[in-house]
Amino acid sequence: MSLVSYIVVFLIIWMILFFILLPIGVNVSEHHEEGLANSAPDKTNLKTKVIISFLISFIPASLIYWVIEKKLFDNFFNNYIL
């Protein structure tokens, strides 16, 4: 698995996790200002969510890299699927 492939896998996992984490812990403002949506959040904590999703993404990306490098499923695909 090349470095570019690992980066692509990591970014896909990171993006999925980031979008999962986005709505968690968002509080809607009680006072509504003119020009803002009623559902606009007070604090989004984007920096924290980016860091958390970045750190968590290493686990599945590393597991996928390890499975591909060790060729754990090569025999399965050769014998049963192909």
C-alpha positions as a Markdown table, in Angstrom:
| # | Residue | x | y | z |
|---|---|---|---|---|
| 1 | Met | 0.0 | 0.0 | 0.0 |
| 2 | Ser | 1.6 | 3.3 | -1.0 |
| 3 | Leu | 1.7 | 6.4 | 1.0 |
| 4 | Val | -0.9 | 8.1 | -1.2 |
| 5 | Ser | -3.3 | 5.2 | -0.7 |
| 6 | Tyr | -2.9 | 5.4 | 3.0 |
| 7 | Ile | -3.6 | 9.1 | 3.0 |
| 8 | Val | -6.7 | 8.6 | 0.9 |
| 9 | Val | -8.0 | 5.9 | 3.3 |
| 10 | Phe | -7.2 | 8.1 | 6.3 |
| 11 | Leu | -9.0 | 11.2 | 4.8 |
| 12 | Ile | -12.1 | 9.2 | 4.0 |
| 13 | Ile | -12.3 | 7.8 | 7.5 |
| 14 | Trp | -11.5 | 11.2 | 9.0 |
| 15 | Met | -14.3 | 12.9 | 6.9 |
| 16 | Ile | -16.9 | 10.3 | 8.0 |
| 17 | Leu | -15.9 | 10.6 | 11.6 |
| 18 | Phe | -15.9 | 14.4 | 11.4 |
| 19 | Phe | -19.4 | 14.5 | 10.0 |
| 20 | Ile | -20.6 | 12.1 | 12.7 |
| 21 | Leu | -19.1 | 14.3 | 15.5 |
| 22 | Leu | -20.4 | 17.6 | 14.1 |
| 23 | Pro | -23.9 | 17.5 | 15.8 |
| 24 | Ile | -22.6 | 16.1 | 19.1 |
| 25 | Gly | -22.6 | 18.7 | 21.9 |
| 26 | Val | -24.1 | 21.6 | 19.9 |
| 27 | Asn | -26.4 | 23.9 | 21.9 |
| 28 | Val | -28.9 | 26.2 | 20.3 |
| 29 | Ser | -28.9 | 29.8 | 21.4 |
| 30 | Glu | -31.9 | 30.9 | 23.5 |
| 31 | His | -31.7 | 34.5 | 22.4 |
| 32 | His | -32.1 | 34.9 | 18.6 |
| 33 | Glu | -30.4 | 37.7 | 16.8 |
| 34 | Glu | -31.8 | 39.3 | 13.7 |
| 35 | Gly | -30.2 | 37.9 | 10.5 |
| 36 | Leu | -29.3 | 34.5 | 12.1 |
| 37 | Ala | -31.2 | 31.2 | 11.9 |
| 38 | Asn | -33.1 | 30.2 | 14.9 |
| 39 | Ser | -31.2 | 26.9 | 14.9 |
| 40 | Ala | -27.7 | 28.6 | 14.9 |
| 41 | Pro | -25.5 | 27.1 | 17.6 |
| 42 | Asp | -23.7 | 29.1 | 20.3 |
| 43 | Lys | -20.4 | 27.3 | 20.2 |
| 44 | Thr | -19.5 | 24.7 | 17.6 |
| 45 | Asn | -16.2 | 23.5 | 19.1 |
| 46 | Leu | -14.9 | 22.8 | 15.6 |
| 47 | Lys | -11.2 | 22.7 | 16.7 |
| 48 | Thr | -11.9 | 20.0 | 19.3 |
| 49 | Lys | -13.9 | 17.9 | 16.9 |
| 50 | Val | -11.3 | 18.1 | 14.2 |
| 51 | Ile | -8.6 | 17.0 | 16.6 |
| 52 | Ile | -10.7 | 14.2 | 18.0 |
| 53 | Ser | -11.7 | 12.8 | 14.6 |
| 54 | Phe | -8.0 | 13.2 | 13.5 |
| 55 | Leu | -6.8 | 11.1 | 16.5 |
| 56 | Ile | -9.6 | 8.4 | 16.2 |
| 57 | Ser | -9.0 | 8.0 | 12.4 |
| 58 | Phe | -5.5 | 6.6 | 13.0 |
| 59 | Ile | -6.9 | 3.4 | 14.5 |
| 60 | Pro | -9.1 | 2.1 | 11.6 |
| 61 | Ala | -6.7 | 3.5 | 9.0 |
| 62 | Ser | -3.7 | 1.7 | 10.6 |
| 63 | Leu | -5.8 | -1.5 | 10.9 |
| 64 | Ile | -6.6 | -1.3 | 7.2 |
| 65 | Tyr | -3.0 | -0.7 | 6.3 |
| 66 | Trp | -1.9 | -3.6 | 8.5 |
| 67 | Val | -4.4 | -6.0 | 6.9 |
| 68 | Ile | -3.4 | -5.0 | 3.4 |
| 69 | Glu | 0.4 | -5.2 | 4.1 |
| 70 | Lys | 0.1 | -8.6 | 5.8 |
| 71 | Lys | -2.1 | -9.9 | 2.9 |
| 72 | Leu | -4.5 | -11.5 | 5.3 |
| 73 | Phe | -7.3 | -11.8 | 2.9 |
| 74 | Asp | -5.4 | -12.8 | -0.2 |
| 75 | Asn | -6.0 | -16.6 | 0.2 |
| 76 | Phe | -9.7 | -15.9 | 0.8 |
| 77 | Phe | -10.2 | -13.9 | -2.3 |
| 78 | Asn | -8.1 | -16.3 | -4.5 |
| 79 | Asn | -9.9 | -19.4 | -3.2 |
| 80 | Tyr | -13.5 | -18.3 | -2.7 |
| 81 | Ile | -14.2 | -15.2 | -4.7 |
| 82 | Leu | -12.1 | -15.4 | -7.8 |
